[in-house]
Amino acid sequence: MRSFELLSLLTLVTLTVSGFPSTAVAAPVAELTDKELIVRNLTPGSTVALLAVAHEPAYYMMRLVSRRELLKDDDKDGVVRYVPDHGVAFRSLWIVVDVASGESTMATPAGYEAVEMYQRGAGRGNAVQSIVNTLDVGREVVEILLVRPGEGAWFVTARDRGFSDQDGQANGRIRLDPRKLRSPRGTYGDPPHAMRNGDVVAVVDPDLLEYWWATIGRGGN
C-alpha cells in the first residue's frame, strides 16, 4: 500500500493515501461480526467517532445507509460495541477514530475488500486534494468525518453545489466548507473553521463505497 504525506495546507497538493501511520500510541482494532462492530484498544474512557456506509439488501432493491455515531467507552475498559438495527451488511465499510488520541482504523466484513477513492467522472484533478486549509473532493456526494484529537468530531454529507460546497458550482467537485460540519446531538459544539495539522479526515463515496482518510501533516510509512 502506498504511503502519503500532506506537505502543506496552503498550497494545492496531490495526496496519495492508503496506509495509516504508526505512532507510539497503538491504533484501535475494529472487528465485525454479522450483528455488531467491536472496537478494542481504545484510550480508556474515550469516545469513538464512527463513519460507516452500507449497502443493505431490502426486498428486491438495495438500501444505502450512512451512519455517523459517537460511541462512548463508559466503563473505561478500552472497548466499545455498536449493534446496527439490521446487522452488518456484507457490502459495508466502517471507519473509526479514537477522539482522544486521533488513532484510527477501518474494518470491512470478511470477504469484502474496500476500494481506495480514485478520480473518475466529471471532476477534474485528483480524487482528494488540499487547498486553502480545506478539502477538494472529486465527487458529487460524499460522507465526511473530521476529528481534532482531544477536542471533538464533526460530520457532514457534502454534495456538489450543496450547502457545504464552498465554490457553489456544479463542476463534479466539492470544496468543503468546514463550518458546515456538525457533531451529533451537538456533543462537541461548533466545528473548526479550517483544517490544521493533526486533524484526522475521512471521506467515503457512499454510492461506490470508496474511501480516503489521512492525518493532516503526518507522514506515512
Secondary structure by P-SEA (a helix, b strand, c coil): cbbbbbcccccbbbbbbcbbbbccbbbbbbbbcccbbbbccccccbbbbbbbbbbcccccbbbbbbbbbbbbccccccbbbbbccccccccbbbbbbccccccccccccccbbbbccccccccccccccccccbbbbccccbbbbbbccccbbbbbbcccccccccccccccccccccccccccccccccccccccccbbbbbbccccccccccccccccc
